[in-house]
Amino acid sequence: MGYAVQQGYALFMSQPCVSCHAIAGTPAVATIGPNLTHIGSRATIGAGVLANTPENMALWLTNPGAVKPGSLMPNFQLTPAQVAGLTAYLESLR
């Protein structure tokens, strides 16, 4: 696991992400938001709004409501470094 992926994992598990999403094999077991176990291998994100690319994942994490108005995922005001780490981690989930 690369450094950015490790940072993204640590951030995911220490932020509200873990309160809404599940990822198999991790402490994240919530069921409010989508299960992200294989998010990196999905064709789309945001319930089909965007193609699943690292650039689009970063866009989604930066401001979900701007990408999909009415999205239940809040804007957590993540820093660029946080977005980069989360993007690396989520894209690694295949």
Backbone torsions as a table, in degrees:
resi	resn	phi	psi	omega
1	MET	NA	124.5	-179.5
2	GLY	-71.5	167.0	-176.9
3	TYR	-59.7	-46.1	-179.5
4	ALA	-63.2	-39.0	178.4
5	VAL	-64.9	-42.5	178.0
6	GLN	-61.8	-43.2	178.0
7	GLN	-62.8	-42.9	179.2
8	GLY	-62.8	-41.9	177.1
9	TYR	-60.4	-49.2	-179.1
10	ALA	-60.5	-41.9	179.3
11	LEU	-65.3	-46.6	-180.0
12	PHE	-55.6	-45.7	-175.6
13	MET	-75.2	-14.7	-178.5
14	SER	-107.1	-1.1	-177.5
15	GLN	-114.1	175.8	179.2
16	PRO	-59.3	-14.4	178.5
17	CYS	-48.7	-46.5	-175.6
18	VAL	-67.4	-18.4	179.2
19	SER	-79.9	-16.2	-176.5
20	CYS	-118.1	-28.1	-172.4
21	HIS	-113.6	154.3	173.8
22	ALA	-111.6	145.3	171.7
23	ILE	-140.0	116.1	-177.4
24	ALA	-53.9	139.1	177.2
25	GLY	81.1	8.4	178.8
26	THR	-128.3	172.6	174.9
27	PRO	-69.3	-8.3	-179.1
28	ALA	-78.7	107.8	-176.3
29	VAL	-130.8	13.2	-177.3
30	ALA	-70.6	161.1	-176.7
31	THR	-127.2	12.9	-179.8
32	ILE	-72.3	-48.6	179.4
33	GLY	-100.4	178.9	-179.9
34	PRO	-61.7	149.1	172.5
35	ASN	-71.7	128.2	-174.7
36	LEU	-105.6	15.7	-174.8
37	THR	-50.7	-43.8	-177.4
38	HIS	-121.2	33.8	-176.1
39	ILE	-57.2	-35.0	-178.1
40	GLY	-65.3	-21.7	-179.4
41	SER	-100.3	0.4	179.4
42	ARG	-78.1	150.7	-179.7
43	ALA	-75.2	-30.6	-177.1
44	THR	-134.3	165.4	173.6
45	ILE	-132.4	167.6	179.9
46	GLY	65.3	40.9	-178.6
47	ALA	55.6	41.7	174.7
48	GLY	89.6	5.1	-177.0
49	VAL	-74.9	-35.2	-176.5
50	LEU	-128.5	146.6	168.5
51	ALA	-64.0	143.9	-177.9
52	ASN	-82.7	91.3	173.8
53	THR	-124.2	159.4	176.8
54	PRO	-57.7	-36.9	-180.0
55	GLU	-65.4	-43.2	179.4
56	ASN	-71.1	-34.5	176.0
57	MET	-62.0	-43.4	178.3
58	ALA	-63.5	-41.2	177.3
59	LEU	-60.6	-46.9	179.0
60	TRP	-60.2	-47.2	-178.1
61	LEU	-67.5	-29.0	-179.5
62	THR	-69.7	-42.1	-178.5
63	ASN	-161.3	84.0	-176.6
64	PRO	-57.4	-39.0	-178.4
65	GLY	-65.5	-27.9	177.2
66	ALA	-74.7	-29.7	179.6
67	VAL	-81.1	-42.4	-177.6
68	LYS	-135.7	91.9	178.9
69	PRO	-53.9	135.5	-178.2
70	GLY	89.3	-0.9	178.2
71	SER	-57.0	139.9	177.7
72	LEU	-79.7	-13.1	178.6
73	MET	-78.6	121.6	-179.3
74	PRO	-72.9	162.0	171.5
75	ASN	-86.7	113.2	-177.3
76	PHE	-89.9	7.8	178.4
77	GLN	54.9	46.9	-179.5
78	LEU	-69.8	146.0	175.7
79	THR	-75.3	161.3	175.6
80	PRO	-55.5	-37.7	179.0
81	ALA	-66.7	-39.1	177.3
82	GLN	-65.6	-43.6	178.4
83	VAL	-61.0	-42.8	-179.9
84	ALA	-62.3	-44.1	179.1
85	GLY	-65.3	-46.6	178.7
86	LEU	-63.0	-40.3	178.5
87	THR	-61.7	-46.9	179.0
88	ALA	-59.4	-44.0	-179.1
89	TYR	-65.6	-51.1	-176.8
90	LEU	-63.0	-39.2	179.0
91	GLU	-68.7	-20.2	178.6
92	SER	-80.1	-12.5	-177.0
93	LEU	-82.5	94.3	-176.3
94	ARG	-120.4	NA	NA
